[in-house]
Amino acid sequence: MSLTADQILSAQKANIETLFGLTTKAFEGVEKLVELNITAARAALTEASSHTQSLLSAKDAQELLALQANLFQPLAEKTAAYNRHLYNIASATSSEFTKAFEEKAGELQKNFTNLVDSTAKNAPAGSETAVAVMKSAVSAATNAFDSMQKAVKQASDMAEANINAVASTAANATQATTTRKR
């Protein structure tokens, strides 16, 4: 099985389209990250301004201390929410890259398997052992790749569960602190 010029050009065109698609996805992820940071910065500035106005209008030291204490209560919850958004952006962008990688890897695997099969059909007599070894190596590589994909998916799922648990714990701790102070 030899590759023709049209097949090579077609493969190159597909690779370039994939590259541009991934570049677009990367820029979308960066754009979402910038938007998240601008929103967070705007909210922090607004809250700082509001809190400063409240501090300046405090009538006594006790009210001043209460206002200062109230500033830090929602901080853990806001930090957890920011981290959740950040994780979601990174996860979605990573998911797009993983999907594209898996598709390309599947195509390459299929093409290589076809090449091995074609070579096996055209192999000279007496080379059956070499062909069997080659097919076995391809099968082992495929199995290793599948195992790696499953391990990465499990690690990703575990990281997401841990982030959700930390966010939930932070929100519960903040709410419990707020409830106790009332």
N, C-alpha and C positions, 0 to 999 in steps of 0.2 A: 504494500500500500504506500504509494508516494503521494505527497501533497502537491496539488496544482497551484498555480499562481492565484487563481480565483479563491481557492480555499485559504491560502495564506492571507490574502487581502481581506477576505471575509472575517477571519479570525482577528486580524489587526483592527478592523473596524469595530468589531464587537468589544474588543479590549479597550479601545479608546472611548467608546460609548459608556462602558462600565466605569472607567476612570472619571469621566466628566460627571456621571451620575453620582459617584461617591464624593467627588469634590463639591457638588451641589449640596449633598446631604451634610457634609462637614460644615459648609458655610451656614446652612440652616441651623445646625446645632450651635455654632458660635453666635449666630444672631439671637437665638433663644436665650443663650447664656448672658449676652449683653443686655437684652431686654429684662431678664430677671434681676441682674445687678442694678440696672437703672431704676427699676421699680423698688427694689430694696433700699437703695440709696435715697430715693425720693421719700419713701415712707419714713426712713430713719431721720431725715432732715425735718420732715413735718412733725414727727413726734418730739424731736429735740426742741424745736421751736415752741411747740405747745407746752412741753414740760418746763422749759425756761420761763415762759410766761406765768405758769402756775407757781413756780418757785419765787418769782419776783413779786407775786401777789400774796405770798404766805404772810399770815398775820403774826405768827409766833414760831418759836423753835420746834415745838411739838408738831405743828402742821408741816413745817419744813422737813422734818425727819420722816413723817408719814408719806409725804410726796416723794421723797427720795427712795423710800422702801418700795413704793408702788412702781417705781421706774424699772426695777430689776425683776419683778414677778413674771411678766410675760416674756422676758428675754429668752428663756429656755424653749418656750413654745414657738416663738418666732424663729429661733435658730433651727429648731427641728423642722419647721415648715420650709425654711430656706433650703436646708439640706435635702429634704424630700424632693423639692422642685429641681434642685441641682442633680440629684440622682436620676430623676425621671428624664431629664434632658440627656444626660450622659448615656443612660440605658437605651433610650430610643435611638440615639445616634449610633451607638455601638451595635444595636440590633440590625440597623440597616447595613452596616459594614459586614456583620456576620452573615446576614442573608446573602449579600452579594458574593462573599467569599465562598459560602457553601454552594451557591449556584455554579460559580466558576470551577470550584473543585470537583463538583459532580460532572460538569462538562469534560474537564480534563481527564477524569477517571474513566468516563465513558469512551472518550477518544483513545486513551491509552489501551483500554481493554479491547477495543476494535482493532487497534494496531497489533496487539499481541495475538488476537484471534486470526487476523489476516496473515501475520507472519507464520503462525502455526500451520495454517492451511497450505502455505507455499513453502514450508520448510522441507528440506531434503530428507529422504528416508534415513532413519537412524537417529534423528534429532529429537525424538519424542521425549526423552528424559530432560533435555534442556528446555523444551517447551513446557513440560510439566513443572519444572523448577520455576520458570518465569511466571507461569500462571499462579503458582503457590505464593510467590513473592508479592504479586499484585493483590491477591486475596488477603495476605497478611497485612499489607499496607492499608488496604481498605478497612479492615477490621480495626487496626490501630487508630486510623483517622476517626472512625465512628466512635470508638471509646473515648478519644480525646474530646470530641464534640459533646458527648454526654457528660463528661467530667466538668467541662467549662460551663455547661448549662446548669448543672447541679451547684457549682460554686456561685454562679450568678444568682440563682434562686435563693441560696442560703444568704448571700449578701443582702439581697432585697428584704428577706424576712428579718434579718438583724437590724437593718435600717428602720423598718417599720416598728420593730419592738422598741428600739431606742427612742423613736419619735413618740410612740405611745406612752412609754415610761416618763419621758420628759413632760408631756402634756398632762399626764396624771399627777406627777409631782407638783407641777405648777398649780394645777387646780386644787390639790390638797393643801398647798401652802396658802393659797388665796382663801380657801374655806376656813382654815384655822385662824387667820388674821381677822376675820370678820366677827 
